Amino acid sequence: MDQPFRITCLLFPRVTQLDLTGPVQVFSLAPNVVIDLVWHDVEPVPTDSGFSLLPTTTFAEAPPADLLMVPGGNGAFDLLNDEAALAVVRTHARNARYVSSVCTGAFVLGAAGLLTGKRATTHWASRPLLERFGAIPQEARVVWDGTLVTGGGVTSGIDVGLEIIARLWDEETAKRAQLMIEHDPHPPFDAGAPGRPDTVPDVVHQIADNNHRIRGPLVDAAVSRLRAHDGG
């Protein structure tokens, strides 16, 4: 690529920082990449992990993106009612070569009207709610639908980054990035997804029920606003 490949990542209060920093770390290992973290202003933004991150630019000043990436976290659901943020997502998505999300960042894409008729994934506990935005939920770690790529929960963002690098550059560049970050997981427990041997079914149901109870009404309200925005 002769020109820098510009990646714009949404940053917002209560973002799950690994949703953001995982893929950003991967993207930073690709050649000739410029990464922007955008928010309303450039003041420190608190994450859900007890520390803050600094935006590199504002919504108003962010240049057009080749790739738009939206991370997730509880703060993503606050954005469902943030028309300025949704307008930025729509604008960047319209001009970007690729649009991506990690975890519940998919709901921001849904609220912006970008998931209708699209295959998509998100965190397992909230995945069924994607259907309310007209998406086709998929049980997968990374899902491609044309130029849209969505990742499952949190750590899947690293895989999203690697798959994007493989597609935009080549597999050798992606493999080098994977080696550089030593992405070779061997977790101490086999409890990383529902149905795994060390996962407790009652805990799975509890997490899923809490997500639907708390997030369901927020998604329904966002769907209503989206229909009003689209004149439907």
Secondary structure as UniProt FT lines:
FT   STRAND          5..10
FT   TURN            13..14
FT   HELIX           17..27
FT   TURN            28..29
FT   TURN            31..32
FT   STRAND          33..39
FT   STRAND          45..47
FT   TURN            48..49
FT   STRAND          52..53
FT   STRAND          57..58
FT   TURN            59..61
FT   STRAND          67..70
FT   HELIX           74..78
FT   HELIX           79..81
FT   HELIX           83..95
FT   STRAND          98..102
FT   TURN            103..104
FT   HELIX           105..111
FT   TURN            112..113
FT   TURN            116..117
FT   STRAND          119..120
FT   TURN            124..126
FT   HELIX           127..133
FT   STRAND          136..137
FT   STRAND          142..145
FT   TURN            146..147
FT   STRAND          148..151
FT   TURN            154..155
FT   HELIX           156..168
FT   HELIX           171..180
FT   TURN            181..182
FT   TURN            194..195
FT   TURN            197..198
FT   HELIX           201..230
//
